[in-house]
Amino acid sequence: MCLGVPCKVISIEGGEGLDALRMGTVSMGGIRQQACLAYVPEVQVGDYVIIHVGFAISRLDPAEAEETLALIQDLSAQIADSQEEQPPHAP
């Protein structure tokens, strides 16, 4: 099973010259990380991409990305709420 996470491209570095690898900083929910952008040469700063194990594998429609990120936030909140409602485990 694969998990691709929608992220917004914050900055792009590299990609110039024959041996330069196109990299970028991407953000999801305020968390920033480096990702390889070599597979999506058309991507610009501000675009959304699907990140899988550190590689951008496709460009994503902004509306679809925002909807997916909202669903992830809702699920995270539901999980946090359900964990607070459970009594602590006895030793």
N, C-alpha and C positions, 0 to 999 in steps of 0.2 A: 504494500500500500504506500502511496506517495502523498505527501502533504505539500502543497504549494501555498504560500502566503502572499497576499497582496501587499505591496509596499510602494511608497512614493519615492521617486528619485529626487534626492536633495542636491547632489552634485555629481559631476562626471570628471574622472581623471584618466590620463593616459590615452591610449588608442592612436597615438601618432607614431609613424614609422612602421617598418615591417614587423618588428619583433615586440612592439608595445601591446600590452594587454589592456583593453578598455575596462576600467573599473569604475565603481561609483559608490556613493554613500546613499543608502536607502533607509526609509523610516516607516515603522509600523507601530502605531500607538505611542509615539514618543521614543521608542527604542530605535537607535540607529546602529547600522552595521555596514560593513563593506560587502559588496557583491560584484561578481563578474558580470559585465554587460556585453561581452563579446558576441553572444548569440542574438542580441537585439540591437543591431547597429543603428536602427532608426529612432531609438528612444532618446528623448531630450529631458532636461531638468523639468520637473513638474509632472511628468508622465507617471502612470502607475504600471508596475510590472508584477508578474508572479515570480516569487523567489522560491527555489527548491535547492536545498543544500548549498547555499551560497551563490547560486547561478540564477540570473534572470532568464527565464525560459520563454516568456511571451509578454507582450504589451497588453494592458487591460484597459477597457473602457472606464473612464473616471466614475461614471454613475454606478457601474457594476462593482467597482472597487470600493466605493463608499458604502454601498449596501452590504457587501461582504464584511467589511470592517465593523459595521454596526452590528451585524449578527454575531461576530466574534466577541464584541464587547458585551452584548446581551448574554451570551452563553457564559462568559467569564463571571459576570455578576450573579447569574443563577447558581453557578457552582459555588461561588464564595458564600452566597446566602444559605445554600443547603448545608455547607460545612459548619456554619455558625449555629444552625439549628440542632445539629447532632450533639448529644452529650459526649463529653470526653471519654476515651476508653480507659477502663480500669486496668491497673497493672496486673 
